[in-house]
Amino acid sequence: MAGQDTHCDVLVVGSGAGGLVGAYTAAREGLSVQLIEATDRYGGMTAYSGAGMWFPCNAVLRRAGQDDDMASARAYYRAVVGDRTPAVLQDAYLETGALLIDYLETDPHFAFMVYPWPDYYGAEPHARADGRHIVPEPLPAAAIGALEAVLRPALAQDRSGHPAPEVLIGGQALVGRFLLALSQMPNVTLCTATPLVDFIAEEGAVTGAIVRDADGSERRILARRGTLVAAGGFERNAAMRAEFGVPGEAAGSMAPPGNTGRAIAAAMAIGADGDLMDQAWWSPGLMQPDGSATFTVGIDGGLFVNHEGARFVSETLPYDRVGRAIIAAQAEGRLTLPFWLVYDDRDGGMPPIQYPNLPFADPAAYRQAGLWRSAATLPELAAAIGIPADALVAGVGRFNAYAAKGEDPDFARGAEPYERMFTDGKPPLAPVVRAPFHAAAFGLSDLGTKGGLRTDGHARVLCRQGAPIAGLYATGNSMAAVSGHAYPGGGNPVGSSMVFAYLAARHMVGG
C-alpha cells in the first residue's frame, strides 16, 4: 500500500557534499527540507574523498597569505576548460566558491584549512604551484556522537574492514560537520534507505518525487519550491556506462554502490537534457585481488609499460590526465589492459605508490592473483608479464639514463609542480636498477562519471529545447560537469558540487 504524501519546500535527492550543502542552505534560509538517501548511510562519494575544494580567492587562502586574484584564476580555468561548457556556468563556479566559504564560516560547525595541492595543468601561465585548494579541518569522531552510525565510513573501513578512526578527516569531516549542523535544524528531515523511484511532473514542472521506503512501500514527497538532484553519477551502473560509452568498468569506480544513475535516468525520462555522458573523472587503477581497479595518487618510482614493453605517458602526471592517456592509447591500439608498472626492489617489492587510496592488501593475495610478479632479471620479468624482453630492457635502460640526468625528453616527467610534490621538489625519476625486479598490474579507475543533467548558472535543469524545467535542479556528478573534459585541480568535483547546490538553494529561496 502506498504511504501517505509528505510535503516540504525543498526535496534533496542524495547526501554527498552537494546534497548536504543544498539542504543546509535551504534550511538555514528558513525553508522546510526533506533529504533522501538511497543507501543506509549518508555521505555518498564525498565520504570516501579528501573533500578538497578548489575555490579561488577564498578567505581561507587569503588568511594564509595567498596573492591569487580572480582574473588569474579565470584565465587559468578558461585555458584548461575552453568553451566546452558555457562561460556563464564557469563564471558561476569561479565566483561563488569564496562566497560559499564566507557563508559557511559564519556557522561554528564549519572550519577549513589550506591544503597546498598544485593545479593540474601546471604548464598553463596562470596555474598555481600552491594550488587553490582547501579542506575541512579534522573533527573528533566523538563530536558527532550517534551520527557516526549513519555516516558512510571512509573507504578503507567500508571496503577493507579497517578500524574506524578516532579523528574524522577529509570527506568524513565534511559530511560529519554537515550532519551535525542539519541534525540541529528543526525544519530538516533526513531519511536513509529511501531511493528515488520517479519524479512527479505536472504541466512541464517537477513538483516532487515518488520514493520507496525501507518497507518497500511507495509514497510521494511534494516539494513546493523545488527538487535538487545530488545523487551522484551512474558509475556503478554497467548498463548505463555501456549505453553512453563510458570507458572503464563499474568495478573500477571508487564510488559507493548506490551511485546507479537512477535520478539522472528519471530526469531524462521527463525531458531533461544530458551532456558529457561519456566522461568521467579518471585515474590509473591498481588492480586488486577482487578484480577491481582502484584510484592511485603519488606514484614516485617505476615506469608504466604497454603490451609492447614501451612507455606511453608521464607516470607522474595528475591522475585524470594519465587516465585520459590510457583511454587514448587503448583507442589507438597502443595499449591493452592490464598494463604494468615496472619497478625495482628499493621498497622491498612494494609498488612505489605513496597514496594507493585503498590500502594495500596482503602482498601474497596480489601474487596469488597474478597481479604482482617478480623476477631476478628484467628479461625474466618481461617473460613473466608477457612482453618483449628486448623492448623492456631497452626501455628501462633509456629511462635510467634520463634519471641520471634528471630529465625525461620522451614524456617530460617531472616538468610540472604536481609531479614533484611527492618527491620533495626533486625530479621523480628514480632509476630502476636494484634486483629483483617487479611489476604490478594496472587498469582504469574513476572517481565517478561526470556526465549528467545539463543546467544553467542557477543549477536549474534544462530540457532538450534549452529551457529550464521548473522545480528541478542538479549538482555534483548528477549534473554535467562545469569543467567539461578537463580536471583543472584537486577539489573540482566536490567544490563544484557544493557551489551549484548552494546556487540551487538560493534560487529556491528566491534570491
N, C-alpha and C positions, 0 to 999 in steps of 0.2 A: 504494500500500500504506500502511496506517495506521502511524504511528510508534509507538514504544514509550511506554507510560504513564510519566508522571513524577509524583512525589509531593512535597508540601510541606505546611507547616502553613497558610499563607495564600497565596491566589492574589489578585492585584490586576489588574484589567482597566482599563487606561488609565494615562497618565503625566503628567497635569496636576498641579496643586498637590495635589488630593485623593489621587490615586493615589500620589504620591511621599510625602506625609505618612503615609498608611496603611502603605506598605511600610517606610518608615523606622522608624515607631513599633513595628510588629510585630517587625522585625528587631532593633531596639535592645533590645527586651524578651526576646530570646532565641529567637524563632520563626524557622523557615525560610520564606523568601518567594520566590515567583516573580511577577514583574511582566511582563505582556504589553502591548505597544503595537501597534495595528493598522497604523500607518504606519511609515515608515523613520526617524522622528525622535521623540525624547522631548520632552514639554512641553505638548502639547495646546494648548487655548485660552490657558492661562496663559502660554505662551511669547510670545504676542502682546500680553499685557496689561501694565498698570503694576504688577501684583502688589500692589495696595493691600489692606490687611487692616483691616476695621472690627471692632476688638476693644476694647470699653470697658474702661477702668481697667487697662490692661496696664502692665507695668513700663517699657516704653519711653516711654509717655506720662507716667508718674509721674516718671521721671528728668528729663523736660523741664519738670516743674512743673505739669502739668495737675491741676486740682482736681475732676475729674469723680467721681461716685460711682455705684454700680450701681443705686441706686434711681432716680436721674435717667435713666440710660441705659435702664432697663427701662420707665420711664414714657414716654419718647420712642418706643421701639420698639413698645410696645403701641399707642400712639396712632396710629402710622403703619400698622402691620400689622393691627391689630384682632384679631378672632377667626377670621380666615380660615384660620389654621393653629393647631394645638394649642399651648396655653400651655407644655406640657412640652417641646415642641420648641423654642419660642422661648427658654425658660429655659436649655436645654442649650446653645444657641448663645451666649447672652449671658454665661453663667457660665464657659464653657470657653475662650474665646479667650485670656484673660490666663494661664490655666494652661498652655495650649499654648506661648505665648511663653516662659514660665518654663522649660518643659521643653526647648525648642529652644536657649535661650540658655546652657544648661549645656554645649552642644557648640560648640567653637570654629569649626566650619564655618558657623555662623549668626550673623548680625548684622543688626540692624534700626535704623531711624531714623524719627523723626516726619516726616510729610509733611502739613502742615496742609491740610485739604480739608473745607470746611463740610458738615454734614449736609444731606441733600437735601430735607428738609421744614422749612425754616428758620423758618416761622411757628409751629411747634409749641413749646410752652413750654419743653421740655427739650432742644430742638435745640441743638447747639453750633456756633458760628461757626468755631471752630478744629478742629472735627471730632473723630473718634475713630479716627484713620486713621494707620497706619504702613506702611512699605515696607521691603524688604530693602536693605541697604547695597550700593552698587555693588561689582562684583567684576571684577578684571582678567581678560580672556578667557584670558590665558596661564595663569591659576591652575587652569583645568580641563583644560588640556592636550589630549590626544586626544579627550576627551569632547565638545569643541566640534563635532566632526564628526557627533555623533549628537544634538545639541541642536537642536530646531526653531529656525530663525532668527527674528529679530524680523520683524514684519510688513513693514516697508519693504524688508528684504532678501529675504524669502520671496516677496512678490508683485511687487515692482518692481525687484529686482536691485540694490538699494543695497549698498554695500560693508559687510562685516562690521565691527562696532565693535571697538575695542581694549579698551573697558571695557563690561562687561555691566551693564545697569540693569533695574529693574522685573522683569518675568516672566523675562527672560533670567537675571538674577542669582539669582532664587529657584530656578528649575529647575536652574541650574548648581550652586548650593550643595548641593541635594539629590542630584544625580547624583554629585557629588564624595564626599559622605558615604556614599552607598549603594555606590559602587564600592570602598570600603574595608571593606565588611562581608562576610565570607566566607559568611554564611548568606543572601545575596541573589543571585538570578539575574534579570537583566534581558534582555528579548527584544524587539526591534523586528520589524516585518513579520510579526506573529503575531496575526491577527484572531480574535476570538471567533466560533465557529460556533453553539454552543448550550451551555446549562447541562446538567449531569448532575443529575437529580432522582431520588431514591430514597425512597419512603415519605414524601413530603412535605418532604424535606430536600434542600438542594443540597449535593452532595459534590464538586463541581469543575466543570470545563468541557471541552468539545471545542474545540480551536483548530486553525487551519490554519497550517502553517509556510510559509516562503518558497518551498519547492519544490512547494507545492500539496498535500502530504500532510496528513492529519489525525491528531491524537493527542489523548489525554486527559491533563489535568492534574487530579490528585485532591488536594483540599485538606482536611486533617484538621480544621482549626479554622474555616475559612470562606473565602468569596469576597467581595471588595469590588469593587463596580461603580463605577468612577470614569472612565467612558469619554465624558464629555460628553453633550450633548443630541442632538437629531435635527434640528438647524437646517439641515444640509446634505442632508437627505432631503426632496425636494419632495413625494413621495407621502405621507409621514407628516405633513408640515405640512398638506397638504390634508385628510388623514383627520381630523385633530384641530382643524382650523380655525384654524391659527396665522396671523395677519395677516403680510403681507410675503412675500418670496420668498427661496429659498435663496441666490440671487445677492446678496442684501442682507445676508447674515450675515457677521460678521467671523471666524467660526470656521474652523479648518483643514478640509481636505476629508475627513478621517477621521471627522468627527462625524456619523455617519449614523443613530444611534439603534439600532444592531443589538442592543446589550446590553439596552436598555430593552424592545425588542420580544421578545427571547428570554426575559426575566424575566416579562413579561406572559403569554407563551405557556404558562408553567408555573404560572400562577395569581396572579402578583403584581398588586397594585393600583396604579393610577396616579392622579395628581391634577395639577391646574393645566395640563392638557395643551394648552390653547390659549394659554398665556402665554409671554412671552419677556422678555429684558432689552433694551428698545427704545431707539432713538435716531433723530433725523433723519439722513438719509443723503445726503451729497453724491453726486450721480450722476457716475459715472466713464465715460470713453470706452469701456470694455469692457462697459458695460451694468450693472455692479454699483452698489450704493449703499453708501457707507462712512461709518462712525461719525465724528461730528464733536463736538468739545468746544471751548468758548471762542469762541462767536460774539459779537463785540463791536461789531457795527455792522449796519446794514441792517434790513430787516423782511421777514418771510415774508408772501406773499400767495397767496390761493387763486385758483381759476379766475374768480372774480368781481372780483378785484382787492382783496379785503378781507383784513385780518389775521384770525388765528384763535387766536393763542396768544402768550404772552410768549416771545419767541425765545430768551431767555437763561436760562430755567428749566433745571434738571437734565435731562439728555438723555432719561431714561426717561419723565419727566413730559411732555416735548414729544412723544415717540413716542406716548404714550397719547392725547394731544390730537389728533395726526394720525389715529390709528385712530378716535377718536370722531367727528371731523369727517367722515371718509370714510363712516362708518356712517350719519350724519345727512344725507348728500348735500351737505355744505358744502365738500367738498374732493375734487379728483381729482388723480391723480399723473401727471406730476410737478407739484409746486408750485414756487414761485420765491422765492429770496432776492434782494430788490431792494436795491441799494447804489450809492454814488456812487464817484467816482474818487480818493478820498483815498489809496488804496493802489495807484494806477496800474492799476486794473482787476482786481486780485486780490481774491477774496472775503475778507470780514473774519472769518476763522476762524483763531484762534490755533493750535489743535491739530487739524489735519484727520485725524490718526491715520495714514492712509496719505498720505504726502507728495504734494503736487500734482504731477500730470503736466505735460507741456508745455502751456501755455495754448492753443496752436494746436490741440491734439488735442481739447480741450473745445469749442472753437469749431467745428471741423470736424464734430463730432458733434452740434452744435446745443444743447449743454448750457450754454454761456456765450454770452450775447447782449448787445449794446451798442447804444446809440443816443444821439444828441445831445440829445434831449429826452425827458421822461417819456412824452408821448403816443406818440412814435415807439417807445419801449421797450415800451409796452403793446401796440402793434401787433405788435412782434417776438415777443412771448411769448403773444399771443392772448388778452388780457384787455381789458376795457373801459377806454378811456383816461381817461374822466371819473372812474371809480372809483379808478384808480391815482393820478391827480393829487390827488384829494381825500384819499385815504388817506395819501399821503406828506406832504401839507400838514398834516394832522391830527397825524401822527407828529412832524413837525418842530416844531410848536407845543408838543407835550409835551416834546420835547428841550430847547427853550428854557427851560422851567420846571423841568426835571429830574425830572418825574414823569409816570407813564402811567396815567391814570384808567381806560383801557379794559382793560388786562391787567396792571397793577401791575408792569411790567417794572422790575427792579432793586430790588424790595422786600425780597428775601431775600439773606443774605450770599453764598450761592453765586453769585448773579447779578452781584455786584460784585467777585468775586475776580479777574476777568480785566481789570478796569478800575481797579485800584488803589483800590477803595473808592468810586469815583465812580459816579453813575448811568450805566448802559450805554445811553445814549440819544443817540448822536451823530447830528446831523441829516443828511439825505440831500439835499445841495444842490450838490455840485460835479459839473458835467458833464465828460465824458459819463457817462451812467448805465448801470448794468449789472444783469444778472440771472443767477443761477446756479440750475440745476435741482436739485431735491431729491426724494428718495423716502424710504422707510422702511428703516432698517437695524436690526440687532440684534447683541447680544453673545452670542447663544446662546438656545436655548429654556430655559425654567425649569420646564416640566412634566416629571415623571418618576415614579420609583417612590416610593410612599408609605412612609414609615419611622416608627419610634418614636424615642425620645430616645437610644437606643444606635446609631442608624443601621441597625437591623435592618429589612429589607424586610418589609412586611406583605402578607398575602394579601387577597383580596377580602372575606373574613369578618372581617378586622381582626386576625388573629393573626400573630405573626412567622413567617416562613419560616426554619426552622433552616438556618444556614450561609450565608445570603445577606444582604449589607449593601450600602448605596448611599450615595453622596455626590456633591457637585458638581451639575452640570446633568443627571446621571443620576438624581438624587433630586428629588422635588417640593420646590420651594424653600421654605425655612422662612419667607421674607419674604412669601409669598403673592403678592398683586397689586402689592406695593409694592417700591420700591428705596430703602431708608432712608438709605443713604450709600455713598459710594465705598468699595470694598473688601468689600461684602457678598457678591458671588459667590465670589471667591477665599477670603475669610475663612470663609464657611460651609462651603465645600468642604473646607478644611483641618480645621476643627473636627470635622465629622462623620466624616471619615476617621480622625482621632485617637480619637474615641469608639468607632468601629467596631473599630479595632485593639486598644484597651484591653479592649473586651468580649471579643474573641477571645483575648487574653492571659489574661483571667479576672479582671480587676479594674481 
